[in-house]
Amino acid sequence: MTGRIPPFGRLASALACWLILAACLAVCGCGARSAQRAQGGRLSPEAKQTYDYLVYQDMILRLQRLVRKENPSKQDMDEAYALQKKAAEALDKIIGSEPEPKLYAEKAGLYWNTEQIAEARQALKQGLERFPKDKTLNLYLANSYLVENRLQDAALTLGDYLGRAPDDHLARERLAQILLDTGQDARALDELKLIPGPERSAETLYLMARAQARLGQRRQAIETLKRSLEKDGDLIEAWAELAYQYELEKDYVSAEKTYNKILSLGELQDEVMIRLINLGLKMNNPEKALAVALNGPGTKAFVLDAAAVFLSEGFPAQASTVLDVLSAAKPVPSEYYFYKAVIAYEGENDPEKALAFLDKVPEEDRTRSQAIQFRAQIYLAMGRDSQALELMARGRRLYPGQNRFFLLEAAYWVDKKEYPAAKRIVDQGLELMPNDSELLFELGVVLEGQGDRTGGLAVMEKVIAKDPDHADALNYVGYTLADEGRDLDRALVLIETAVGQSPDNGYIIDSLAWVYFRLKRFGEAWTEIQRAVAIVGDDPIIWEHYGDIARAAGDRNKALKGYRNALKHQTEDPKRVRGKMDSL
């Protein structure tokens, strides 16, 4: 979350259903008053229940007026919390006399915000004690865990519910989605297969195809996606996945037709045009790719993305041509000069020309700090270390609230194995930004480099506590635990979460393979290590893992392949790798 929303402001999200309830209950007022008169001031149970509903309604309407204020005061906030408390008390009275699942859901809705999600969850659990099979309560409980990114708890909740309601296909789809998000592709596919064939929706088939694709069953995935689209030809996600799988199969003609189909549906225009540019280059047709780029929307974002594609595929001239679309703007966007510098440096191998373009980025421009960083990186590549260090120091002075210059210089010293100097820079950054997860991560790297693995691991745990979505820190801790052969269940959870954050990171996929190996789940380990080497084909550690996993699976030839590639890519311990080969 990028900004802090006032707590009372967050209550607004639950009001829509409350207002409908309020309208329905408005007709009950006269009945309550006449019941009171009829009994001399004492309410009958039915009238008392109606009265409690009206109190609840009043609290909700008053909450509504508060959250509509543009600039609520602290007094408004205090009043909002007081109203929330009274509304919950009124609901508790209603639940006490006539408990219904929807009332527990409404009580959870009162607390449905990031600060009070634990209270919402407690209300849902109370409801489930009485109504364990209620679909809404179970789904809301799973969602309460998703709010905190507790994917495993959400999956367990849905799994328990499906044990009681095995025919709830929508809940099973939701479970499969969570399993896919945590890298449990085989289990996700197994869950979806429990849905009978005739009852599989387009969404079910789409999720099955995603799981098949990630398990390396690409051709089956393509056929499953076709069946999905036969059921729902407007399912954009399935079209996009189909086009992507065609690309991976190098069936670029089919991929191009599929992307054009998406364009005809009027969806994802910019993204699809970028993919068509990329396809044109893969088909060795830069002229066609350039035509697509020049006929695009011409927005700054699209032009920059298109130029980046040409540059990454080794077509700097075309990248420069596309970028020149921005030169007609008045004033010329600073990104134009920045990207021209990138093209000059990376595409034309002309660092001096790149530096000249960086000089044109205005001093007051928001991209100026990036220009200074890039200039420092160019100086480092040119061997002008003193000038680079001077620029890094200048960047820290000009932008003390940005971590980029602290991280750049720390990485410089780490690369030279000057760990005390690296730690000094990181510590300076942490004095200014003590909760910066990237600086803390770099500190963990530095400590491990100094031989303090325990200290490094402790810092990485701190990073995870502050930023549960930090994929690199999750991977670091998970891999360390797996490598040491301890707390493997937690290691698996951490790495699966990291995969969910960065699903195409070959190093994290390698970690997933390695923890499966440590758990003796060799089939899953073999699936994942093949994915890892397909993405990162030049890492000796990953190839050594490939060899170890193949050996455990009894495949001597594949094991030899892994070890030979580890040696080819200069493993740090060739004696160990050769020993493994000899043992075969």
C-alpha positions as a printed Julia matrix, in Angstrom:
584×3 Matrix{Float64}:
   0.0     0.0     0.0
   1.54    3.32   -1.06
  -0.3     5.7     1.24
  -1.89    5.64    4.65
  -5.66    5.99    4.53
  -7.28    7.4     7.7
  -8.82    4.48    9.61
 -12.3     5.96    9.48
 -11.95    6.42    5.73
 -11.38    2.72    5.28
 -14.8     1.96    6.77
 -16.43    3.3     3.61
 -15.87    0.1     1.65
 -18.48   -1.8     3.7
 -21.26    0.78    3.44
 -22.95   -0.24    0.2
 -24.66   -3.34    1.59
 -25.46   -1.54    4.84
 -27.36    1.2     2.99
 -29.52   -1.37    1.21
 -30.29   -2.97    4.56
 -31.15    0.45    6.0
 -33.67    1.12    3.24
 -35.34   -2.24    3.8
 -35.59   -1.67    7.54
 -37.0     1.84    7.39
 -40.56    0.51    7.19
 -40.21   -1.15   10.6
 -40.21    2.02   12.7
 -43.96    2.34   13.23
 -44.31   -1.28   14.29
 -41.67   -0.86   16.98
 -43.3     2.25   18.41
 -46.78    0.71   18.5
 -45.41   -2.43   20.16
 -43.81   -0.29   22.8
 -47.07    1.57   23.45
 -49.02   -1.67   23.56
 -46.89   -3.06   26.38
 -46.62    0.09   28.48
 -42.99    0.85   27.51
 -41.69   -2.73   27.53
 -40.72   -4.19   24.19
 -41.77   -7.65   23.1
 -38.92   -9.87   21.78
 -40.0    -9.2    18.19
 -40.18   -5.45   18.75
 -36.86   -5.48   20.59
 -35.23   -7.17   17.61
 -36.71   -4.57   15.28
 -35.48   -1.82   17.58
 -31.94   -3.23   17.49
 -32.1    -3.29   13.71
 -33.09    0.38   13.72
 -30.22    1.26   16.04
 -27.86   -0.55   13.72
 -29.38    1.28   10.74
 -28.93    4.64   12.45
 -25.27    3.94   13.2
 -24.62    3.0     9.58
 -26.31    6.11    8.2
 -24.3     8.32   10.54
 -21.12    6.52    9.52
 -22.02    7.22    5.93
 -22.24   10.95    6.55
 -18.82   10.91    8.21
 -17.0     9.01    5.48
 -18.41   11.31    2.82
 -16.46   14.23    4.29
 -13.49   15.2     2.16
 -11.25   16.28    5.05
 -12.52   14.59    8.22
 -11.04   15.78   11.5
  -9.69   13.76   14.4
 -13.01   14.36   16.12
 -14.74   12.81   13.1
 -12.42    9.82   13.33
 -13.18    9.31   17.01
 -16.89    9.58   16.32
 -16.6     7.05   13.48
 -15.0     4.49   15.78
 -17.66    5.13   18.43
 -20.39    4.57   15.84
 -18.65    1.43   14.63
 -18.63    0.09   18.18
 -22.32    0.84   18.72
 -23.22   -0.75   15.37
 -21.33   -3.9    16.36
 -23.11   -3.99   19.75
 -26.49   -3.67   18.02
 -25.58   -6.52   15.65
 -24.48   -8.68   18.57
 -27.92   -8.24   20.14
 -29.62   -9.21   16.89
 -27.35  -12.23   16.49
 -28.07  -13.24   20.07
 -31.8   -13.43   19.42
 -31.78  -14.75   15.86
 -28.35  -15.79   14.53
 -28.0   -15.92   10.75
 -24.88  -16.3     8.59
 -25.45  -12.98    6.84
 -25.37  -11.13   10.17
 -21.92  -12.48   10.98
 -20.82  -11.44    7.48
 -22.2    -7.96    8.1
 -20.34   -7.72   11.39
 -17.14   -8.71    9.62
 -17.89   -5.99    7.08
 -17.81   -3.41    9.88
 -14.12   -4.21   10.4
 -13.13   -4.9     6.79
 -10.03   -2.7     6.58
  -6.32   -3.39    6.85
  -6.12   -2.15   10.44
  -9.01   -4.23   11.8
  -8.99   -7.34    9.64
  -8.32   -9.5    12.71
 -11.65   -8.35   14.23
 -13.39   -9.11   10.94
 -11.87  -12.57   10.94
 -13.0   -13.2    14.51
 -16.6   -12.39   13.56
 -16.41  -14.81   10.64
 -14.99  -17.57   12.82
 -17.81  -17.05   15.32
 -20.29  -17.44   12.49
 -18.58  -20.58   11.22
 -18.85  -22.19   14.64
 -22.62  -22.1    14.14
 -22.75  -22.42   10.35
 -19.62  -24.36    9.26
 -20.98  -25.08    5.76
 -21.97  -21.52    4.9
 -20.28  -20.6     1.64
 -20.21  -16.84    2.16
 -18.58  -17.05    5.59
 -15.94  -19.5     4.35
 -15.1   -17.39    1.29
 -14.96  -14.2     3.37
 -12.64  -15.9     5.85
 -10.33  -16.95    3.03
 -10.41  -13.39    1.68
  -9.51  -12.03    5.11
  -6.26  -13.99    4.9
  -5.67  -12.76    1.34
  -5.89   -9.16    2.6
  -2.73   -9.92    4.59
  -1.22  -12.02    1.79
  -1.48  -15.13    3.96
  -1.98  -17.38    0.97
  -1.39  -20.65    2.78
  -4.03  -19.86    5.42
  -6.48  -18.9     2.69
  -5.8   -22.19    0.91
  -6.29  -24.18    4.12
  -9.59  -22.42    4.78
 -10.93  -23.24    1.32
  -9.58  -26.78    1.54
 -11.44  -27.37    4.82
 -14.63  -25.92    3.34
 -14.38  -28.11    0.24
 -14.1   -31.13    2.51
 -17.61  -30.26    3.67
 -18.9   -28.98    0.31
 -17.02  -30.91   -2.4
 -19.44  -29.86   -5.16
 -18.76  -26.13   -4.8
 -16.85  -25.65   -8.06
 -16.43  -21.89   -7.68
 -14.69  -22.37   -4.33
 -12.46  -25.03   -5.89
 -11.52  -22.61   -8.68
 -10.64  -20.02   -6.04
  -8.46  -22.54   -4.22
  -6.71  -23.47   -7.46
  -6.01  -19.8    -8.16
  -4.34  -19.44   -4.74
  -2.32  -22.6    -5.29
  -1.12  -21.26   -8.63
  -0.18  -17.99   -6.95
   1.98  -19.91   -4.48
   3.67  -22.07   -7.1
   1.77  -25.26   -6.22
   0.94  -25.96   -9.84
   0.58  -29.75   -9.62
  -1.76  -29.52   -6.66
  -3.79  -26.79   -8.39
  -4.23  -29.06  -11.43
  -5.25  -31.97   -9.21
  -7.91  -29.83   -7.53
  -9.34  -28.67  -10.84
  -9.48  -32.22  -12.16
 -11.94  -33.02   -9.36
 -14.5   -30.88  -11.18
 -16.35  -33.26  -13.58
 -15.57  -32.63  -17.23
 -19.07  -31.52  -18.31
 -19.19  -29.05  -15.42
 -15.85  -27.36  -16.11
 -16.43  -23.71  -16.94
 -14.29  -21.6   -19.24
 -12.58  -20.22  -16.12
 -11.88  -23.76  -14.84
 -10.28  -24.74  -18.13
  -8.25  -21.53  -18.22
  -6.83  -22.24  -14.75
  -6.1   -25.84  -15.76
  -4.19  -24.59  -18.79
  -2.12  -22.23  -16.65
  -1.19  -25.11  -14.37
  -0.37  -27.38  -17.31
   1.8   -24.72  -18.91
   3.78  -24.15  -15.73
   4.27  -27.9   -15.38
   5.82  -28.0   -18.84
   2.73  -29.49  -20.51
   2.57  -26.72  -23.08
   0.75  -28.53  -25.87
  -1.9   -29.82  -23.48
  -2.26  -26.26  -22.2
  -2.9   -24.97  -25.71
  -5.64  -27.56  -26.31
  -7.21  -26.79  -22.92
  -7.21  -23.06  -23.72
  -8.97  -23.77  -27.01
 -11.7   -25.65  -25.12
 -11.98  -22.76  -22.69
 -12.5   -20.3   -25.53
 -15.11  -22.57  -27.12
 -17.13  -22.05  -23.94
 -16.44  -18.31  -23.65
 -14.94  -16.57  -26.65
 -14.68  -13.29  -24.73
 -12.39  -14.59  -21.98
  -9.47  -12.24  -22.59
  -7.22  -13.96  -20.06
  -7.51  -17.22  -22.04
  -6.73  -15.48  -25.35
  -3.69  -13.8   -23.82
  -2.43  -17.05  -22.3
  -2.97  -18.87  -25.61
  -0.95  -16.26  -27.5
   1.83  -16.5   -24.92
   1.95  -20.3   -25.12
   2.14  -20.11  -28.91
   5.11  -17.78  -28.48
   6.84  -20.24  -26.16
   6.21  -22.97  -28.72
   7.79  -20.65  -31.31
   4.58  -20.83  -33.32
   4.8   -17.12  -34.06
   2.22  -17.15  -36.84
  -0.46  -18.55  -34.51
   0.64  -16.18  -31.78
   0.31  -13.2   -34.13
  -3.2   -14.29  -35.19
  -4.2   -14.68  -31.56
  -2.9   -11.23  -30.57
  -4.79   -9.71  -33.5
  -7.91  -11.47  -32.26
  -7.44   -9.77  -28.88
  -7.1    -6.43  -30.66
 -10.36   -7.08  -32.51
 -12.08   -7.54  -29.15
 -10.95   -4.04  -28.2
  -8.93   -5.18  -25.19
  -5.37   -4.62  -23.96
  -4.54   -2.45  -26.98
  -1.17   -1.1   -25.82
   0.02   -4.38  -24.31
  -0.94   -6.41  -27.37
   0.75   -3.99  -29.76
   3.93   -4.29  -27.72
   3.69   -8.08  -28.01
   3.17   -7.78  -31.78
   6.3    -5.64  -32.0
   8.19   -8.31  -30.1
   6.83  -11.02  -32.38
   7.85   -9.11  -35.48
  11.4    -9.02  -34.2
  11.37  -12.72  -33.31
  10.2   -13.43  -36.86
  13.16  -11.34  -38.09
  10.86   -8.73  -39.55
  11.96   -5.43  -37.94
  10.21   -3.39  -40.66
   6.84   -4.87  -39.72
   7.57   -4.37  -36.03
   8.53   -0.75  -36.65
   5.32   -0.18  -38.6
   3.28   -1.49  -35.67
   5.16    0.82  -33.3
   4.75    3.91  -35.47
   1.04    3.2   -35.94
   0.54    2.85  -32.19
  -1.2     5.35  -29.91
   1.86    7.6   -29.73
   1.55    8.16  -26.0
   4.73    8.61  -24.02
   4.24    5.35  -22.14
   3.67    3.35  -25.34
   6.61    4.94  -27.19
   8.98    4.27  -24.29
   7.82    0.65  -23.98
   8.14    0.09  -27.73
  11.63    1.62  -27.79
  12.63   -0.63  -24.89
  11.54   -3.72  -26.85
  13.62   -2.77  -29.88
  16.6    -2.02  -27.67
  16.37   -5.26  -25.68
  16.15   -7.3   -28.91
  19.23   -5.61  -30.39
  17.64   -3.07  -32.76
  18.93    0.3   -31.5
  18.29    2.13  -34.79
  14.61    1.21  -34.74
  14.44    2.08  -31.03
  15.82    5.51  -31.82
  13.32    5.99  -34.68
  10.38    5.15  -32.43
  11.71    7.4   -29.7
  11.92   10.35  -32.07
   8.11   10.49  -32.02
   8.54   12.26  -28.68
  10.95   14.85  -30.06
   8.03   16.78  -31.57
   6.49   17.39  -28.17
   6.9    20.82  -26.58
   8.69   20.63  -24.27
  10.54   17.44  -25.13
   9.99   14.93  -22.27
  13.07   14.3   -20.17
  12.57   10.57  -20.73
  13.45   11.19  -24.38
  16.99   12.21  -23.47
  17.28    9.46  -20.89
  16.28    6.75  -23.37
  18.5     8.25  -26.04
  21.35    7.89  -23.58
  20.43    4.24  -23.01
  20.35    3.63  -26.78
  23.71    5.36  -27.26
  25.31    3.36  -24.46
  23.76   -0.09  -24.8
  22.85   -0.13  -28.47
  25.61    1.94  -30.07
  28.37    1.3   -27.49
  29.05    5.05  -27.37
  29.37    6.1   -23.71
  30.43    9.67  -24.53
  27.31   10.19  -26.63
  25.24    8.74  -23.79
  26.81   11.18  -21.33
  26.0    14.07  -23.68
  22.31   13.07  -23.73
  22.26   12.81  -19.95
  23.55   16.38  -19.76
  20.27   17.48  -21.38
  18.09   16.14  -18.58
  16.99   19.31  -16.72
  18.38   19.78  -13.21
  14.92   20.19  -11.7
  13.38   17.24  -13.53
  12.07   14.27  -11.58
  14.26   11.92  -13.64
  17.43   13.82  -12.74
  18.36   11.4    -9.95
  18.09    8.5   -12.42
  20.3    10.42  -14.85
  22.95   10.9   -12.15
  22.78    7.21  -11.27
  23.11    6.17  -14.92
  26.04    8.54  -15.39
  27.76    6.97  -12.37
  27.19    3.49  -13.81
  28.68    4.59  -17.14
  31.73    5.99  -15.37
  32.18    2.67  -13.55
  32.01    0.76  -16.84
  34.61    3.14  -18.28
  36.92    2.53  -15.33
  36.5     6.08  -14.05
  35.79    4.92  -10.52
  36.72    8.15   -8.73
  34.28   10.17  -10.82
  31.59    7.54  -10.26
  32.11    7.62   -6.49
  32.01   11.4    -6.54
  28.66   11.28   -8.38
  27.26    8.74   -5.92
  28.22   11.01   -3.02
  26.6    13.95   -4.82
  23.45   11.92   -5.38
  23.25   11.09   -1.68
  23.54   14.79   -0.82
  20.94   15.91   -3.36
  18.48   13.06   -2.74
  18.95   11.93    0.87
  15.52   10.3     0.88
  16.32    8.0    -2.07
  18.05    4.68   -1.54
  19.43    4.32   -5.1
  22.85    5.94   -4.46
  23.44    4.09   -1.19
  22.57    0.81   -2.93
  24.76    1.57   -5.95
  27.85    2.36   -3.91
  27.29   -0.55   -1.53
  27.08   -2.88   -4.54
  30.29   -1.34   -5.87
  32.16   -2.2    -2.67
  30.55   -5.67   -2.43
  31.74   -6.41   -5.97
  35.27   -5.58   -4.82
  34.72   -7.64   -1.65
  35.36   -4.51    0.41
  32.66   -5.4     2.89
  33.51   -2.88    5.65
  33.2    -0.02    3.13
  29.92   -1.47    1.84
  28.55   -1.76    5.37
  29.52    1.85    6.14
  27.47    3.07    3.17
  24.49    0.86    3.99
  24.56    2.0     7.61
  24.49    5.63    6.46
  21.45    4.91    4.36
  19.7     3.1     7.2
  20.27    6.06    9.5
  18.14    8.12    7.11
  15.75    5.33    6.06
  15.73    2.77    8.9
  12.78    0.83    7.48
  13.95    0.67    3.87
  13.64   -2.99    2.88
  16.14   -2.73    0.0
  18.84   -1.27    2.25
  18.14   -3.92    4.88
  18.39   -6.6     2.21
  21.74   -5.2     1.09
  22.9    -5.23    4.71
  22.06   -8.94    4.85
  24.13   -9.51    1.69
  27.05   -7.59    3.19
  26.92   -9.52    6.46
  26.94  -12.85    4.63
  29.86  -11.6     2.55
  31.72  -10.91    5.8
  31.1   -14.51    6.87
  28.32  -13.65    9.29
  25.63  -15.92    7.84
  23.67  -15.91   11.09
  23.59  -12.12   11.16
  22.66  -11.98    7.48
  19.8   -14.41    8.02
  18.53  -12.37   10.98
  18.47   -9.22    8.85
  16.62  -11.03    6.06
  14.02  -12.18    8.6
  13.63   -8.51    9.54
  13.1    -7.62    5.88
  10.33  -10.23    5.61
   8.69   -8.94    8.79
   8.59   -5.43    7.33
   7.84   -6.43    3.74
   6.17   -9.87    3.49
   6.19   -9.59   -0.32
   9.96   -9.07   -0.68
  10.66  -11.92   -3.09
  14.46  -11.83   -2.78
  14.41  -11.88    1.02
  11.82  -14.67    1.05
  13.99  -16.62   -1.35
  17.15  -15.95    0.68
  15.67  -17.23    3.93
  13.86  -20.14    2.29
  16.9   -21.27    0.34
  19.17  -20.94    3.37
  16.86  -23.13    5.43
  16.64  -25.67    2.62
  20.38  -25.68    2.07
  20.92  -26.32    5.78
  18.22  -29.0     5.75
  16.14  -27.49    8.54
  12.63  -26.11    8.99
  11.8   -27.35    5.5
   8.05  -26.81    5.78
   8.59  -23.12    6.48
  11.22  -22.96    3.74
   8.64  -24.26    1.27
   6.06  -21.68    2.34
   8.58  -18.84    2.0
   9.78  -19.9    -1.42
   6.27  -20.58   -2.73
   5.37  -17.04   -1.66
   8.45  -15.73   -3.46
   7.42  -17.62   -6.61
   4.02  -15.98   -6.37
   5.69  -12.57   -6.35
   8.21  -13.37   -9.09
   6.93  -16.38  -11.07
   9.52  -16.19  -13.87
  12.63  -15.75  -11.73
  14.86  -18.72  -12.5
  16.84  -18.4    -9.28
  13.71  -18.54   -7.14
  12.4   -21.5    -9.15
  15.74  -23.2    -8.49
  15.18  -22.62   -4.76
  11.75  -24.21   -5.06
  13.31  -27.23   -6.77
  15.93  -27.44   -4.05
  13.47  -27.41   -1.15
  11.43  -30.12   -2.93
  14.67  -32.09   -3.24
  15.36  -31.7     0.48
  11.8   -32.86    1.19
  12.47  -35.92   -1.02
   9.67  -34.85   -3.37
  11.83  -35.71   -6.36
   9.15  -35.58   -9.05
   8.25  -31.98   -8.21
  11.93  -31.11   -7.79
  12.68  -32.42  -11.29
   9.82  -30.43  -12.84
  10.99  -27.19  -11.24
  14.71  -27.59  -11.91
  13.98  -28.06  -15.61
  12.08  -24.76  -15.54
  14.99  -23.11  -13.75
  17.69  -24.12  -16.27
  15.38  -23.1   -19.14
  15.33  -19.57  -17.72
  18.86  -19.3   -16.31
  21.11  -21.51  -18.4
  24.52  -20.25  -17.28
  24.47  -20.6   -13.5
  26.76  -23.38  -12.2
  24.88  -23.81   -8.92
  21.58  -24.38  -10.7
  23.22  -26.93  -13.01
  24.74  -28.71  -10.02
  21.29  -28.86   -8.45
  20.03  -30.25  -11.77
  22.62  -33.01  -11.52
  21.81  -33.8    -7.87
  18.08  -34.01   -8.53
  18.55  -36.15  -11.66
  20.82  -38.48   -9.71
  18.2   -38.8    -6.94
  15.62  -39.62   -9.62
  17.92  -42.34  -11.0
  18.72  -40.63  -14.32
  22.5   -41.01  -14.68
  22.76  -39.32  -18.09
  20.85  -36.22  -16.98
  22.92  -36.09  -13.8
  26.13  -36.1   -15.87
  24.68  -33.34  -18.06
  24.05  -31.2   -14.98
  27.51  -31.68  -13.54
  29.24  -31.06  -16.88
  27.35  -27.8   -17.29
  28.26  -26.79  -13.74
  31.94  -27.25  -14.67
  31.43  -25.5   -18.02
  30.03  -22.44  -16.29
  32.92  -22.34  -13.79
  31.57  -23.68  -10.53
  33.39  -22.38   -7.45
  34.14  -25.95   -6.31
  35.08  -28.08   -9.35
  36.6   -30.75   -7.1
  33.24  -31.37   -5.44
  31.42  -31.53   -8.77
  33.99  -33.94  -10.26
  33.62  -36.12   -7.17
  29.9   -36.33   -7.82
  30.56  -37.31  -11.42
  33.01  -40.0   -10.33
  30.44  -41.39   -7.89
  28.15  -42.09  -10.83
